[in-house]
Amino acid sequence: SQQGEEDPQALSIQEGENATMNCSYKTSINNLQWYRQNSGRGLVHLILIRSNEREKHSGRLRVTLDTSKKSSSLLITASRAADTASYFCATPPTDSWGKLQFGAGTQVVVTP
Amino acid sequence: DAGVTQSPTHLIKTRGQQVTLRCSPKSGHDTVSWYQQALGQGPQFIFQYYEEEERQRGNFPDRFSGHQFPNYSSELNVNALLLGDSALYLCASSLGTFNEQFFGPGTRLTVL
């Protein structure tokens, strides 16, 4: 079974709008990471938020983490066509960051 | 500075055959992890190599094996290929097992 589950499975928005996706996980974590994947290619690391952080920003990205609800959200503000991709949350086990556990992802389509 | 590279890009094999996929980590990285990503799914952790040894393993059969060389590059071997082994195989490298992973573009394996 997968550790992280993203919601929604798919999201279609227009350029300039904001995109929000959520991730729920099952076990305790040290950190939670968000990745982007374009058209079935390699994953690009977007942002890492540690378990003692509640919110983190990186450019147009804003990530929140609620450890009491075991959930995280990723907000992309002022979306662009280039943001079209699949977005995954991933959590590593506490004894190593190697075994990242991914959800099924949210597929985001941004239309001009 | 080259990122993570993988070869080949695409591969077509027949059931029962064996395949070897290769990965060169990002410069300065010493840890390599392998993931399998089926179509429409998130990546699933196969195993991780550090100091030429398999350090962690996911829920994959013994048909999946690997190796890490002294220059930190790595190979993934799959024996007795099944149709279900068709997937994108991703390699990720990091400095040690407690740091961010950088992913390669992947190898698309099709088993007929």
Interface residues (C-beta under 8 A of the other chain):
Chain A: Q2 G4 Q33 Y35 G40 R41 G42 L43 V44 H45 L48 F88 A90 S96 W97 G98 K99 L100 Q101 F102 G103 A104 G105
Chain B: V4 T31 S33 Y35 Q37 L39 G40 Q41 G42 P43 Q44 F45 Q48 Y50 R55 Q56 G58 L88 L90 A92 S94 T97 F98 N99 E100 Q101 F102 F103 G104 P105 G106 R108
